[in-house]
Amino acid sequence: MDNTEQIQSAQSKFGAIIGEQLARIERMKSETDWVDYTQVSPIIVGMLGGDGIGPTISDETRRVLEYLMRDAVSSGKVKFETIDGLTIENRAKQNKAIPDDVLENIKKCHVTLKGPTHTPEKGDGWPNIESANVAMRKELDLFANVRPVRIPKLGIDWTFFRENTEDLYAVGSQGTNVTDDLAIDFRVITSQGSERIIEAAFGHAKKMGKKNVTVVTKANVVKTTDGKFLDIAAKVSERYPGINWEGWYIDIMTAKLIDEKRRTDFEVLVLPNLYGDILTDEAAEIQGGVGTAGSANLGKKYSMFEAIHGSAPRMVTEGRAQYADPSSLLRAGAMLLEHIGFEDIGGKLHKSLDICGQYERKVVMTGRDTGATSQEYGDYVMSTVENANVDSIWQNYVEAQS
């Protein structure tokens, strides 16, 4: 059979993708420096509800943050804005991962806090539009996905730096069926994209007094793209002589996260997009589930913070949305506060979530009417943050778990 036409069609599509990525590299070469939030007033925080339980936990998180930031809000330093329209219904109607008007409103904000959004998959009835998360990361150049996982009783203190804008996810909806029997997707790794995420990881290690950076790839098999990522890591490491670094393969790394003898050796981990998605979910499960972890998506101009779990549509259809646990989005909110310069309040919120979720547990979330509502849990967290003894309570928790 002559497959010339199919091959030419695939070549044309592949060529267009290469052109897009080469143009993106040129944009990265001319990118600006990080925003200095001390020079910004007001700092505009956009609130995106998302799908399923997203609006419930988003509303509760906003209530908590506005309460904790009441002085900054009243002084005009911080302003919260609601951004509607990032729902699967609206995205499907407009056949866009992010509708144009929604993206325009997002770009008017310095940072956004986003509830979970549904990503269509084959056979679920929604059109084949790109993930809203992936689209936002690309549109706003949110190249660093940062996820901390801390479990004092296990000696675990990990911070993951997952590259956000490249790898298989960068063009995940642009694969091609060359023939009925051959489907091909594309993987993108660039020198510039690799260097800036690895630089961010090493910079964080230096800032936080960490001694070890772990670079996770599969460079022994995926030699070109993962090989580039590993080579860039060696280059960046030369600028940080006081920090040790090692390359680990993704398959053994997934095992070592549950190896009680080795996992406490890891501190800062940096890895390409797909591996980062897998490994951070595993790490969150060790911490207590994806509902306990927040996520930061950082770019030099914009940043987006989100819950890392899904939209749980079943809770909505069963009338249980009011019992959704806001912990993950509250974690993301604490990271947001730290990012825009309110480290003290953000730190106290992190500690309070540890106390409420792992130590005192005076108010328990079950996802049903056997437990607390989102609002009741939010009240518990706010009262804990406001407790003058929150630091000592948290220290008692850490010592009890060590």
VEXMI-539529 format. One record per residue (C-alpha): x negated, y, z. Coordinates in nm, 3 decimals, padded with zeros to 5 digits. Layout:
// residues N
NODE  x  y  z
NODE  X  Y  Z
...
END
This chain:
// residues 402
NODE  x  y  z
NODE  00.000  00.000  00.000
NODE  -00.128  00.348  -00.090
NODE  -00.116  00.566  00.226
NODE  -00.273  00.872  00.062
NODE  00.031  01.094  00.121
NODE  00.059  00.997  00.488
NODE  -00.313  01.052  00.545
NODE  -00.303  01.395  00.379
NODE  -00.003  01.495  00.590
NODE  -00.182  01.388  00.909
NODE  -00.498  01.572  00.800
NODE  -00.297  01.887  00.742
NODE  -00.140  01.869  01.086
NODE  -00.473  01.793  01.251
NODE  -00.630  02.087  01.066
NODE  -00.365  02.325  01.196
NODE  -00.427  02.212  01.553
NODE  -00.803  02.262  01.513
NODE  -00.740  02.615  01.383
NODE  -00.521  02.698  01.682
NODE  -00.782  02.570  01.925
NODE  -01.069  02.757  01.759
NODE  -00.865  03.077  01.789
NODE  -00.803  02.998  02.157
NODE  -01.177  02.961  02.214
NODE  -01.234  03.310  02.077
NODE  -00.973  03.445  02.318
NODE  -01.145  03.272  02.608
NODE  -01.476  03.429  02.510
NODE  -01.326  03.776  02.556
NODE  -01.114  03.714  02.868
NODE  -01.106  03.969  03.147
NODE  -01.217  03.929  03.508
NODE  -00.994  03.818  03.799
NODE  -00.725  04.058  03.924
NODE  -00.822  04.253  04.236
NODE  -00.496  04.255  04.434
NODE  -00.627  04.513  04.679
NODE  -00.594  04.759  04.392
NODE  -00.241  04.656  04.294
NODE  00.078  04.810  04.436
NODE  00.338  04.682  04.428
NODE  00.236  04.320  04.381
NODE  00.535  04.174  04.195
NODE  00.628  03.817  04.287
NODE  00.865  03.651  04.042
NODE  01.097  03.377  04.171
NODE  01.193  03.102  03.924
NODE  01.457  02.858  04.047
NODE  01.420  02.586  03.785
NODE  01.644  02.279  03.766
NODE  01.816  02.036  04.002
NODE  01.719  02.111  04.362
NODE  01.489  02.388  04.238
NODE  01.727  02.679  04.311
NODE  01.795  02.545  04.663
NODE  01.434  02.519  04.769
NODE  01.340  02.835  04.580
NODE  01.606  03.040  04.761
NODE  01.493  02.903  05.096
NODE  01.127  02.967  05.024
NODE  01.205  03.323  04.919
NODE  01.397  03.377  05.243
NODE  01.100  03.256  05.448
NODE  00.843  03.456  05.251
NODE  01.046  03.778  05.257
NODE  01.082  03.740  05.633
NODE  00.710  03.681  05.686
NODE  00.621  03.961  05.445
NODE  00.882  04.205  05.571
NODE  00.628  04.475  05.655
NODE  00.461  04.451  05.313
NODE  00.801  04.453  05.141
NODE  00.929  04.753  05.338
NODE  00.609  04.947  05.267
NODE  00.635  04.875  04.895
NODE  00.314  04.672  04.876
NODE  00.500  04.355  04.770
NODE  00.819  04.322  04.566
NODE  01.017  04.001  04.498
NODE  01.201  03.966  04.166
NODE  01.446  03.696  04.053
NODE  01.385  03.558  03.703
NODE  01.679  03.361  03.563
NODE  01.694  03.140  03.256
NODE  01.423  02.878  03.309
NODE  01.683  02.600  03.322
NODE  01.690  02.293  03.102
NODE  02.029  02.402  02.968
NODE  01.898  02.742  02.854
NODE  01.571  02.601  02.726
NODE  01.757  02.337  02.525
NODE  02.005  02.593  02.390
NODE  01.721  02.813  02.264
NODE  01.504  02.512  02.173
NODE  01.205  02.664  02.351
NODE  00.998  02.550  02.646
NODE  01.019  02.906  02.779
NODE  01.281  03.136  02.622
NODE  01.134  03.464  02.496
NODE  01.322  03.687  02.740
NODE  01.220  03.468  03.033
NODE  00.855  03.478  02.928
NODE  00.874  03.856  02.892
NODE  01.005  03.887  03.249
NODE  00.738  03.647  03.380
NODE  00.468  03.865  03.225
NODE  00.603  04.165  03.417
NODE  00.504  03.987  03.739
NODE  00.158  03.940  03.884
NODE  00.238  03.601  04.035
NODE  00.535  03.365  04.019
NODE  00.673  03.097  04.250
NODE  00.853  02.825  04.055
NODE  01.088  02.547  04.150
NODE  01.069  02.213  03.962
NODE  01.182  02.207  03.598
NODE  01.302  01.909  03.397
NODE  01.077  01.790  03.113
NODE  01.269  01.613  02.835
NODE  01.163  01.262  02.748
NODE  01.263  01.044  02.457
NODE  01.614  00.911  02.494
NODE  01.736  01.141  02.773
NODE  01.959  01.348  02.545
NODE  01.762  01.672  02.556
NODE  01.570  01.806  02.253
NODE  01.197  01.736  02.228
NODE  01.079  02.065  02.373
NODE  00.748  02.103  02.549
NODE  00.721  02.093  02.927
NODE  00.791  02.436  03.075
NODE  00.491  02.387  03.304
NODE  00.256  02.308  03.016
NODE  00.391  02.597  02.810
NODE  00.353  02.843  03.097
NODE  -00.002  02.732  03.162
NODE  -00.089  02.789  02.797
NODE  00.105  03.115  02.751
NODE  -00.039  03.272  03.069
NODE  -00.376  03.094  03.046
NODE  -00.333  02.937  03.391
NODE  -00.641  02.723  03.356
NODE  -00.696  02.612  03.717
NODE  -00.451  02.386  03.895
NODE  -00.557  02.382  04.260
NODE  -00.413  02.128  04.503
NODE  -00.536  02.095  04.862
NODE  -00.475  01.775  05.060
NODE  -00.559  01.778  05.432
NODE  -00.498  01.492  05.677
NODE  -00.700  01.556  05.995
NODE  -00.623  01.219  06.153
NODE  -00.785  01.046  05.855
NODE  -01.073  01.288  05.821
NODE  -00.944  01.395  05.479
NODE  -00.997  01.751  05.353
NODE  -00.983  01.750  04.972
NODE  -00.934  02.031  04.724
NODE  -00.867  01.929  04.363
NODE  -00.943  02.158  04.069
NODE  -00.752  02.017  03.773
NODE  -00.808  02.180  03.434
NODE  -00.468  02.299  03.322
NODE  -00.476  02.409  02.957
NODE  -00.664  02.138  02.766
NODE  -00.692  01.759  02.738
NODE  -00.400  01.547  02.613
NODE  -00.140  01.784  02.759
NODE  -00.259  02.082  02.556
NODE  -00.102  01.949  02.236
NODE  00.102  01.668  02.385
NODE  00.409  01.748  02.178
NODE  00.211  01.786  01.852
NODE  00.114  01.425  01.787
NODE  00.201  01.266  01.459
NODE  00.346  00.939  01.333
NODE  00.109  00.877  01.042
NODE  00.321  00.578  00.937
NODE  00.594  00.377  01.105
NODE  00.316  00.168  01.258
NODE  00.056  00.432  01.354
NODE  00.108  00.714  01.604
NODE  -00.175  00.952  01.700
NODE  -00.199  01.218  01.970
NODE  -00.482  01.467  02.011
NODE  -00.719  01.546  02.297
NODE  -00.880  01.888  02.337
NODE  -01.184  01.968  02.552
NODE  -01.381  02.293  02.501
NODE  -01.706  02.421  02.645
NODE  -01.541  02.743  02.763
NODE  -01.243  02.569  02.921
NODE  -01.462  02.317  03.098
NODE  -01.708  02.575  03.226
NODE  -01.452  02.804  03.383
NODE  -01.271  02.527  03.575
NODE  -01.598  02.373  03.693
NODE  -01.729  02.717  03.788
NODE  -01.410  02.774  03.990
NODE  -01.463  02.444  04.176
NODE  -01.825  02.515  04.260
NODE  -01.738  02.873  04.358
NODE  -01.469  02.747  04.594
NODE  -01.713  02.498  04.748
NODE  -01.963  02.775  04.811
NODE  -01.700  03.010  04.955
NODE  -01.561  02.744  05.190
NODE  -01.898  02.609  05.301
NODE  -01.849  02.270  05.132
NODE  -02.152  02.066  05.030
NODE  -02.012  01.819  04.777
NODE  -01.843  01.854  04.438
NODE  -01.717  01.543  04.259
NODE  -01.673  01.556  03.880
NODE  -01.424  01.294  03.758
NODE  -01.427  01.169  03.397
NODE  -01.441  00.849  03.193
NODE  -01.752  00.963  03.008
NODE  -01.890  00.611  02.974
NODE  -01.605  00.531  02.733
NODE  -01.462  00.867  02.619
NODE  -01.805  00.990  02.521
NODE  -01.737  01.305  02.319
NODE  -01.477  01.498  02.520
NODE  -01.544  01.362  02.869
NODE  -01.914  01.368  02.785
NODE  -01.887  01.741  02.717
NODE  -01.708  01.797  03.049
NODE  -01.983  01.611  03.236
NODE  -02.262  01.796  03.050
NODE  -02.104  02.131  03.140
NODE  -02.086  02.024  03.505
NODE  -02.461  01.961  03.504
NODE  -02.516  02.308  03.357
NODE  -02.291  02.484  03.611
NODE  -02.444  02.294  03.903
NODE  -02.779  02.462  03.836
NODE  -02.624  02.791  03.955
NODE  -02.534  02.633  04.292
NODE  -02.856  02.481  04.430
NODE  -02.713  02.426  04.779
NODE  -02.428  02.206  04.659
NODE  -02.458  01.838  04.575
NODE  -02.258  01.698  04.286
NODE  -02.180  01.354  04.150
NODE  -01.998  01.220  03.847
NODE  -01.734  00.954  03.916
NODE  -01.516  00.758  03.672
NODE  -01.141  00.803  03.706
NODE  -01.063  00.433  03.751
NODE  -01.294  00.379  04.048
NODE  -01.205  00.723  04.185
NODE  -00.841  00.618  04.223
NODE  -00.963  00.324  04.430
NODE  -01.201  00.527  04.644
NODE  -00.928  00.767  04.756
NODE  -00.782  00.479  04.954
NODE  -01.120  00.343  05.064
NODE  -01.139  00.437  05.432
NODE  -01.518  00.404  05.430
NODE  -01.577  00.646  05.142
NODE  -01.287  00.886  05.107
NODE  -01.402  01.122  05.382
NODE  -01.717  01.191  05.176
NODE  -01.518  01.378  04.910
NODE  -01.454  01.751  04.949
NODE  -01.404  01.939  04.621
NODE  -01.306  01.744  04.310
NODE  -01.287  01.881  03.955
NODE  -01.146  01.693  03.659
NODE  -00.972  01.721  03.321
NODE  -00.597  01.762  03.297
NODE  -00.458  01.406  03.269
NODE  -00.691  01.256  03.528
NODE  -00.609  01.546  03.758
NODE  -00.236  01.489  03.723
NODE  -00.274  01.123  03.822
NODE  -00.524  01.167  04.102
NODE  -00.351  01.459  04.274
NODE  -00.022  01.269  04.290
NODE  -00.206  00.976  04.450
NODE  -00.369  01.213  04.700
NODE  -00.036  01.376  04.782
NODE  00.116  01.033  04.847
NODE  -00.162  00.959  05.096
NODE  -00.077  01.289  05.267
NODE  00.287  01.189  05.299
NODE  00.440  01.218  04.953
NODE  00.458  01.471  04.672
NODE  00.722  01.657  04.873
NODE  00.451  01.766  05.118
NODE  00.213  01.924  04.866
NODE  00.210  02.258  04.689
NODE  00.019  02.360  04.382
NODE  -00.150  02.674  04.250
NODE  -00.190  02.744  03.879
NODE  -00.446  03.021  03.855
NODE  -00.549  03.243  03.570
NODE  -00.755  03.558  03.573
NODE  -00.453  03.779  03.492
NODE  -00.150  03.575  03.599
NODE  -00.093  03.299  03.853
NODE  00.196  03.059  03.915
NODE  00.264  02.853  04.229
NODE  00.497  02.555  04.235
NODE  00.623  02.242  04.405
NODE  00.460  01.934  04.255
NODE  00.766  01.707  04.272
NODE  01.051  01.672  04.028
NODE  01.392  01.835  04.015
NODE  01.580  01.541  04.179
NODE  01.902  01.580  03.974
NODE  02.063  01.288  04.158
NODE  02.064  01.491  04.480
NODE  02.266  01.757  04.299
NODE  02.516  01.518  04.141
NODE  02.564  01.347  04.478
NODE  02.623  01.680  04.652
NODE  02.306  01.665  04.862
NODE  02.112  01.963  04.725
NODE  02.147  02.152  05.054
NODE  01.939  01.879  05.221
NODE  01.644  01.916  04.983
NODE  01.309  01.952  05.159
NODE  01.151  02.292  05.081
NODE  00.810  02.192  05.223
NODE  00.630  02.158  04.892
NODE  00.742  02.499  04.766
NODE  00.671  02.653  05.106
NODE  00.317  02.511  05.077
NODE  00.290  02.674  04.738
NODE  00.419  02.996  04.892
NODE  00.144  02.984  05.155
NODE  -00.113  02.944  04.877
NODE  00.044  03.240  04.695
NODE  00.013  03.460  05.005
NODE  -00.354  03.369  05.041
NODE  -00.415  03.437  04.672
NODE  -00.273  03.791  04.679
NODE  -00.467  03.890  04.990
NODE  -00.246  03.792  05.283
NODE  -00.475  03.516  05.410
NODE  -00.368  03.547  05.774
NODE  00.004  03.503  05.706
NODE  -00.061  03.232  05.448
NODE  -00.287  03.046  05.689
NODE  -00.028  03.059  05.966
NODE  00.236  02.927  05.726
NODE  00.008  02.634  05.633
NODE  -00.047  02.556  06.002
NODE  00.323  02.583  06.077
NODE  00.407  02.337  05.800
NODE  00.155  02.093  05.952
NODE  00.313  02.139  06.294
NODE  00.672  02.112  06.170
NODE  00.616  01.825  05.928
NODE  00.352  01.611  06.097
NODE  00.321  01.706  06.464
NODE  00.627  01.831  06.651
NODE  00.893  01.724  06.399
NODE  01.169  01.887  06.603
NODE  01.368  01.928  06.282
NODE  01.354  01.635  06.041
NODE  01.438  01.629  05.670
NODE  01.592  01.308  05.531
NODE  01.746  01.435  05.209
NODE  02.090  01.348  05.348
NODE  02.334  01.463  05.613
NODE  02.142  01.246  05.861
NODE  01.879  01.520  05.867
NODE  01.842  01.894  05.851
NODE  01.947  02.127  05.572
NODE  01.691  02.333  05.381
NODE  01.799  02.642  05.574
NODE  01.767  02.472  05.912
NODE  01.417  02.361  05.823
NODE  01.332  02.710  05.701
NODE  01.447  02.852  06.034
NODE  01.224  02.602  06.214
NODE  00.921  02.700  06.004
NODE  00.981  03.073  06.055
NODE  01.013  03.036  06.431
NODE  00.690  02.835  06.436
NODE  00.497  03.094  06.234
NODE  00.619  03.364  06.471
NODE  00.513  03.166  06.779
NODE  00.222  03.352  06.940
NODE  00.065  03.016  07.022
NODE  00.080  02.871  06.669
NODE  -00.300  02.858  06.637
NODE  -00.346  02.668  06.962
NODE  -00.056  02.433  06.884
NODE  -00.214  02.354  06.549
NODE  -00.554  02.298  06.713
NODE  -00.395  02.055  06.958
NODE  -00.248  01.873  06.660
NODE  -00.586  01.852  06.487
NODE  -00.759  01.727  06.802
NODE  -00.485  01.471  06.864
NODE  -00.523  01.334  06.513
NODE  -00.903  01.330  06.501
END
